[in-house]
Amino acid sequence: MTGDIDHHPAPRVDELYPSAPWRPAVAVIIPAYNEQDAVRATVDEVKRVLSGAGIAHHIVVVNDGSDDETAAQARVAGAQLIDFPDNIGYGHALKAGIAATDSDLVAILDADGTYPPDALPAMVAMAEHADMVVGDRGAAMNNVPWVRRPAKWVLKMLASVVAQRRINDVNSGLRVFRRTALEPFIPLLPDGYSFTTTITLCMLATNQTVVYQPVHYGRRIGRSKIRARHFFKFIFLVVRLTVFFQPLRIFLPLGAILMIAGAAKAFYDGSVSASAVFAMLAAIIVWSIGLLADMITRLHLRPQAPRRIDGAWRR
């Protein structure tokens, strides 16, 4: 997993599809890294369910530097292929696919066979009245190895605190977005696996409409790319997004701790010592920084006036 800044320009739409005669209702972006055993079946199933539901679609497989036959299998399946020579990251692959399409709806789906493509028609329908529809694995998460479940639980709880609401599934890899709701957050989204966690918090922290659709989570084909080190990066990400969206939740408690420590030191010394004054001043500085950060956040994340789209009121 690499850094969170994307320095690689994504292919332009007119370069990839110079003579596209129609505009699909949904673009399905499938990031793939060494998924030769599952990517073809995934593409075939997506085509089958969306065609059967009468949904105009475009399938894009983003080969993220695979060193196996992933790219060849995607071509055989008939998907549009974006082929990167190096493995840059899951989030980078998704951003490249999003930038290379222009449909009103964007769906993302892992290529490893864990998520059911047959959930897409219902999720596309739900997106008529939502900004993001998430495939909620719920009880189906029993296919996740036991060693990874405590880390997932901690991440989910921290994310719920930031969002101020219960999050059913913070990092599901099956989602459908409205492009207009997704694109403003693209500069904030990382190149690595924390893409889905970040977009979840971005959407919820800015009061976008997020709904969940229960899905069956299958056993993956091939080996997982998630490693233990990614958990600590996810935790840092949650803290950073808390500072970005809800800075007072970090700065107010920190200032309170410093103020209490200063008062306790003064009580212990029987006088207002230099160290007690230092702690109290530090608390005031921390609170001031928090208030300034909160003001900046509110200026940048002003709620938009509701507007009527497709018979529903949206922000």
C-alpha positions in Angstrom: 0.0 0.0 0.0 1.4 3.3 -1.0 0.9 6.9 0.0 -2.5 8.7 -0.1 -1.6 11.2 -2.9 -2.2 10.1 -6.5 0.6 11.4 -8.7 -0.5 9.3 -11.7 -2.9 11.0 -14.1 -5.9 8.8 -15.0 -6.7 8.1 -18.6 -9.2 10.5 -20.1 -12.7 9.4 -21.2 -12.2 10.6 -24.8 -8.9 8.7 -25.0 -10.4 5.4 -23.9 -13.8 5.6 -25.6 -13.4 7.9 -28.6 -16.5 6.7 -30.4 -18.8 5.5 -27.5 -22.3 5.7 -29.1 -24.3 5.7 -25.8 -24.0 6.7 -22.2 -24.5 3.8 -19.7 -26.7 4.2 -16.6 -24.0 2.6 -14.4 -20.2 2.1 -14.8 -19.0 -1.0 -12.9 -15.3 -0.5 -11.8 -13.5 -3.8 -10.9 -10.0 -3.3 -9.5 -7.9 -6.4 -9.9 -4.4 -7.4 -8.7 -3.4 -11.0 -9.4 -7.0 -12.2 -9.7 -6.7 -14.4 -12.8 -8.8 -17.2 -11.3 -11.8 -15.0 -10.5 -11.9 -11.9 -12.7 -13.4 -13.5 -15.8 -16.2 -15.1 -13.8 -16.9 -11.8 -12.0 -17.2 -9.9 -15.3 -19.4 -12.5 -16.8 -21.7 -12.5 -13.8 -22.0 -8.7 -13.8 -22.9 -8.7 -17.5 -25.5 -11.4 -16.9 -27.3 -9.8 -14.0 -27.3 -6.2 -15.4 -28.3 -7.2 -18.9 -31.0 -9.4 -17.4 -32.3 -6.4 -15.4 -32.3 -4.2 -18.5 -29.7 -1.8 -17.0 -27.4 -0.1 -19.5 -23.9 -0.6 -18.2 -20.2 -0.4 -18.8 -17.7 -2.7 -17.1 -14.1 -1.5 -16.6 -11.4 -3.8 -15.1 -8.4 -1.9 -13.8 -5.4 -4.2 -13.8 -3.2 -2.8 -11.0 0.2 -4.2 -12.1 -0.7 -7.9 -11.9 2.0 -10.3 -12.8 -0.3 -13.1 -13.8 -3.0 -13.5 -16.5 -5.5 -11.1 -14.9 -5.4 -8.6 -17.9 -5.8 -11.4 -20.4 -8.8 -12.9 -18.6 -10.4 -9.5 -18.4 -10.0 -9.0 -22.1 -11.5 -12.4 -22.9 -14.5 -11.5 -20.7 -15.1 -8.5 -22.8 -14.5 -5.8 -20.2 -12.9 -2.5 -21.0 -9.3 -2.8 -19.6 -7.2 -0.1 -18.0 -3.8 -1.7 -17.6 -1.2 -0.3 -15.2 2.4 -1.7 -15.4 3.0 -1.3 -11.6 1.0 -2.1 -8.5 0.0 1.3 -7.1 -2.9 0.6 -5.0 -6.6 -0.4 -4.7 -7.8 3.2 -4.3 -5.7 4.4 -7.3 -7.2 1.7 -9.5 -10.7 2.8 -8.4 -10.0 6.4 -9.1 -8.6 5.6 -12.5 -11.8 3.7 -13.4 -14.0 6.5 -12.1 -12.2 9.1 -14.1 -12.4 7.0 -17.2 -16.2 6.8 -17.2 -19.0 9.3 -17.3 -22.2 7.5 -16.2 -24.6 9.0 -13.7 -24.0 6.0 -11.3 -20.7 4.3 -10.4 -20.5 0.8 -8.9 -17.4 -0.8 -7.5 -16.9 -4.5 -7.0 -13.9 -6.6 -6.0 -12.7 -9.2 -8.5 -12.1 -12.0 -6.0 -15.5 -13.5 -6.0 -16.5 -12.5 -2.5 -19.2 -10.0 -3.4 -22.4 -11.2 -5.3 -22.9 -9.3 -8.6 -26.6 -10.3 -8.4 -27.1 -7.6 -5.7 -26.3 -4.8 -8.2 -29.7 -4.4 -9.8 -31.4 -3.8 -6.4 -28.6 -1.4 -5.4 -28.8 0.5 -8.6 -32.6 0.9 -8.0 -31.9 2.1 -4.4 -29.4 4.7 -5.7 -32.3 6.6 -7.2 -33.0 8.0 -3.7 -29.5 7.7 -2.1 -26.0 9.1 -2.7 -24.3 5.9 -1.8 -25.6 2.3 -1.5 -23.3 -0.1 0.4 -23.4 -3.9 0.2 -23.7 -4.7 3.9 -22.0 -8.0 4.7 -23.4 -8.2 8.2 -23.7 -11.7 9.5 -22.1 -12.9 6.3 -18.8 -11.7 7.6 -18.3 -15.1 9.1 -16.1 -15.8 6.1 -13.5 -13.3 7.4 -10.6 -15.0 9.3 -10.9 -14.8 13.0 -7.6 -13.1 13.4 -8.9 -10.1 11.4 -12.2 -9.7 13.2 -11.0 -7.7 16.3 -9.3 -5.2 14.1 -12.4 -4.8 11.9 -14.5 -4.3 15.1 -12.2 -1.6 16.4 -12.2 0.2 13.1 -16.0 0.0 12.8 -16.4 1.5 16.3 -14.0 4.3 15.7 -15.6 5.2 12.4 -19.0 5.2 14.0 -17.8 7.7 16.6 -16.6 10.0 13.8 -19.8 9.7 11.8 -22.1 10.0 14.9 -24.1 7.1 13.7 -23.9 3.3 13.6 -22.1 2.1 10.5 -23.2 -1.3 9.3 -20.1 -2.0 7.2 -17.3 0.5 7.1 -15.1 -1.0 4.3 -17.4 -3.1 2.1 -16.0 -3.4 -1.4 -19.4 -3.4 -3.1 -21.0 0.0 -3.5 -23.1 2.1 -5.9 -22.6 5.9 -5.9 -24.2 8.9 -7.5 -21.3 10.4 -9.4 -22.2 13.9 -8.4 -22.0 12.9 -4.7 -18.7 10.9 -5.2 -16.6 13.3 -7.2 -16.2 16.1 -4.7 -14.4 13.7 -2.4 -12.0 12.3 -5.0 -9.0 14.5 -3.9 -9.4 13.2 -0.3 -9.5 9.5 -1.3 -6.2 7.5 -0.8 -4.5 5.2 -3.2 -4.6 2.2 -0.9 -7.1 -0.1 0.7 -8.5 2.7 3.0 -10.4 4.1 0.0 -13.7 2.5 1.1 -13.3 3.5 4.7 -12.5 7.1 3.7 -15.5 7.5 1.4 -17.8 6.1 4.0 -16.7 8.7 6.5 -16.7 11.5 3.9 -20.3 10.7 3.0 -21.6 10.3 6.5 -19.7 13.2 8.0 -21.2 15.5 5.3 -24.8 14.2 5.8 -25.0 12.5 2.4 -27.7 9.9 2.0 -26.2 6.5 2.7 -28.2 3.3 2.7 -27.3 -0.4 3.2 -28.3 -3.5 1.3 -27.6 -6.8 3.0 -25.5 -9.1 0.8 -23.9 -12.5 1.0 -20.2 -12.4 1.5 -18.5 -15.4 -0.1 -15.2 -17.0 0.4 -12.5 -15.3 -1.7 -10.8 -17.0 -4.6 -7.0 -16.6 -4.3 -5.1 -15.0 -1.5 -6.0 -11.8 0.4 -3.9 -8.7 -0.2 -4.7 -7.2 3.3 -1.9 -7.3 5.8 -1.7 -6.6 9.5 0.1 -3.3 8.9 -2.9 -2.0 7.1 -4.9 -1.9 10.3 -2.6 0.8 11.8 -2.9 2.8 8.7 -6.7 2.5 8.9 -6.6 3.8 12.5 -4.4 6.7 11.6 -6.8 7.5 8.8 -9.8 7.6 11.2 -8.0 10.0 13.5 -7.0 12.2 10.5 -10.5 12.3 9.2 -11.8 13.1 12.6 -9.5 16.1 12.7 -10.7 17.0 9.2 -14.5 16.6 9.7 -15.0 16.9 13.5 -11.8 18.6 14.9 -13.4 19.5 18.2 -13.8 15.8 19.1 -10.0 15.7 19.2 -9.0 19.1 20.5 -11.7 19.6 23.2 -10.9 16.4 25.1 -7.1 17.0 24.7 -7.5 20.5 26.1 -9.6 19.3 28.9 -6.9 16.8 29.9 -4.3 19.5 29.9 -6.5 21.9 32.0 -7.3 19.2 34.5 -3.6 18.2 34.8 -2.7 21.9 35.4 -5.4 22.3 38.0 -4.3 19.1 39.8 -0.6 20.2 39.8 -1.6 23.6 41.3 -3.7 21.8 44.0 -0.8 19.4 44.7 1.8 22.2 45.0 -0.5 24.4 47.1 0.2 27.3 44.7 0.0 28.1 41.0 3.4 26.8 39.9 5.1 27.4 36.6 4.3 23.8 35.4 0.6 24.3 36.3 0.4 27.6 34.4 2.2 25.9 31.4 -0.4 23.1 31.3 -3.3 25.5 31.6 -1.9 27.7 28.8 -1.4 24.7 26.7 -5.0 23.8 27.2 -6.1 27.2 26.0 -3.9 27.0 23.0 -5.2 23.5 22.1 -8.8 24.7 22.4 -8.1 27.8 20.3 -6.6 25.6 17.5 -9.6 23.3 17.7 -12.0 26.2 17.3 -10.0 27.6 14.4 -10.0 24.1 12.8 -13.7 23.8 13.3 -14.4 27.2 11.7 -12.3 26.2 8.6 -14.1 22.9 8.4 -17.5 24.5 8.5 -16.4 27.0 5.7 -15.3 24.2 3.5 -18.1 21.8 4.2 -21.1 24.1 4.1 -24.3 22.1 3.6 -25.8 22.6 0.2 -29.4 23.7 -0.3 -31.8 20.8 -1.0 -32.6 20.3 -4.7 -35.2 18.1 -6.4 -33.7 15.3 -8.5 -35.7 12.4 -10.1 -38.6 13.2 -7.8 -36.5 13.2 -4.6 -35.1 16.0 -2.5 -31.3 15.9 -2.3 -28.5 18.0 -0.9 
